[in-house]
């Protein structure tokens, strides 16, 4: 009986030893595979970053301007043309308007602006939105009789990844110049802005962002005061939204992490 107990005890000890070794071996293999996977991911990501020099990242910054004075659709076109010129003057040569085009309805426009040290142009799609109440109150759809409800601006631009910060800060300066130019011609206010990155991984959700631990969860929290930046995911794009119009360091950080993890 004693001999049997000893053998059983030895078997348990040996079993535990082999079990421990097996667990260690599996753990080491998994760690090594994880390390290899991360190295491979870094190499692939680095290649993709280099490729953005020839195939730049595409993004759109959207905001709107709401007039605080009576302004007809037809008058808005003339004032907007002057407003963009005023913005160019306010920049002291840092931005230049390459072209302005307006369609026959006077409701849509395209403005191409170059920044002094930017490699790509900022192309602005302008959408003059009619005031619904004004449309109901008049019999004619003549732009001279319809009031403006708001003016939408979609600023499209492209950039290589290594120029991300420079491009976004140039964008921020451009928006400030536009604000100066618009306010010199039209009394009103700008909305907060949103930065759209597309395409991103299909089916990406905010839970994926956190679970994959590829993005610092602290970035999703409210910052000091009322300043806050959020990210919304859609099937084909991600939107970086802020409750302020300026492009600040936090917005740049969000955008950089987003591009690194889900665009490149």
Secondary structure, 3 states (H helix, E strand, C coil): CHHHHHHHHHHHHHHHHHHHHHHHHHHHHHHHHHHHHHHHHHHHHHHHHHHCCCCCEEEEEEEEEEECCCCEHHHHHHHHHHHHHHHHHHCCCCEEEEEEEECCCCCEEEEEEEECCCCCCEEEEEEEEECHHHHHHCCCCCCCCCEEEEEEEEEEEEECHHHHHHHHHHHHHHHHHHHHHHHHHCCEEECCCEEEECCCCCCCCHHHHHHCCCCCHHHHCCCCCCCCEEEEECCCCEEEEECCCCCCHHHHHHHHHHHHHHHC
